[in-house]
């Protein structure tokens, strides 16, 4: 029987151009499983150079974040949001793959003015309709409204490890 939360493993590091790189490693049923994955990946190419970049986070199912949107900062100054959307199409206009574990991860990515990719994890959902609603709820929020095509809904397989051979 599934609980109301799972554990995510993410890895991030900053490159020489000060761009942050976030990798979603996977989602697991227990913190112990997540820790085992991290221990193995710390030995793999790429990861072993950035061993402190791993994060294990408890994900409460069907409860998303970033409802208020976001702003891009340069130092302590907020950068203006683009006036018009970069694209009108959203993930809601496309077919979304089925998830074998009936979980969908919603996130948003975009390239900023420095050409760094920024990724925001929104939430993990047990129902595709809830995942789509989470996107709809954010489309008019600052940051998201000018980048509606940045939303993605990815099917999740619990226990699947991305980048298992490093990067």
N, C-alpha and C positions, 0 to 999 in steps of 0.2 A: 504494500500500500504506500502510495506517495505521500510525503509530508508537504507542508506548505512552503518549503524552501529547499534550495540546492546550493552548492558551492561552486563559484566560478574561479578559474585561474586565468590571470592576465599577466602579460609581461610588457614593460615599457622601458624605453631608454631614450636619451637625447643624443642626437648626432652632432657633428662638428658645426653644423649650420643652426644649431639650437632648435631643431625640429624634434618633437616627441614622436616616437613610433610606438604604437600600442598594438599588441597582438593578443587576440582572444584565443587562449589555449584550449579551453573546454569547460564543460559543466559536469559536476559530479554529485553523487548522492550523499557523500559524506566529506567532512573536512579531512579525515584520514586519507581518503582516496586522492583528494586534491594535493595534500602534502607529499604523497608518494610520487605523483606526477612531477611535482616541482623538483624533488630530489633527483629524479632521473634526468630531467631536462637541464639541470644545472651543469651536467657533464657534456652536453651537446654543443657543437659548433654554434657560435653566435651567442647563445645563452651563457656559455661559460665566461665570456668576456663581460657580461652584464648580470652577474649572479644576483645582485641586490634589486633587480628590476621586477621580480615576481611579486604578485599580489594575490592573495586568496580572499575572496569576499563572499559573504553570505548573501544570497539572492532570494528575496521574498517573492514568491510567485504572484503574478497578477497585480503587482504594485509598482508602477513605473515612477521614474524621477524626471527631472528637468521640465516640470510643468510650466515654469515661469520663463522658459527660453534661456537665451544666453547672449552675451556680448563678447566681442573680441577686444582684448586689451593690448595696448602698447605701453609698457611701463605702467603708470597709474592712470593712463588716459584711455577712455573707451573709444574704439574706432567706430566711425559711422557705418551703419548697416547699409548694404547696397539698396538702392531705391526700388529696383524692380527685381523680381525673381529671376534667378539664373536659368530656370526651366520650369515649365508648368506641370510637367509630368511627375507623378510620384509613384512610390511602390504600390499604391492602391490601384494604379492603372495596369498592373502587370500580374501575371500568374505567379503564385508563390508555391514553392515545393511543399509537399506533405512532410510532416515530421514523424519519424517512427516512434518517438517517445511523446508525441503530442505536446511539444514545447516549441515556442517560437521566441527568438531573441530579437528585440527591436533596438536598433542603434541608428545613429546619424553621423555621417562623415562629410567633410568638405575640405577643399584646399583654401587656405587663407591667402592674404595678399603677399606673403613671403613664400608661397607654394609649399607650405607645410600642411600635411593632412591632419585634421583634427577629428577625433572620433569621440562621440558621447554615447555611452551605454544608456539606453532608456529603461529597459526592463525585460523580464522573462515572463512569458504568458502561457497558460495552459489551454488557451482557446485562440484560434486564428482570428475570430471576430474581435476578441479583446485586444489582440496585437494591432489589428487595423484601427480600432477605435483609439488606441494610444497615439497612433500617428495622426489621426484626424484631430485629436484634442490639442496637438502641438503645432499644427500647420499655420496658425495665425499668431504664434508667439515670436518675440524678438529672436533674431538669429535663424530660427527655423523657417520663418515665413519668406525670407529672401533666398532660401536654399531648399525648396520643397523636394527636389530630386535627391537630396542626400540621405533620406530615410531608407532603411533596409529592414526587411523582416527575414531572418534566417532560420531555417528549420534546425532544431537541436537534437542530437543524439547523445544522451547521457553517457558519460564515460569515454566518448571519442576524444582523442588527443590530436590537436592540430600541431604542426611543426615538430613531430616526434623525433625527427632527425636533425633538428636545429634549423638555423636560418643563415 
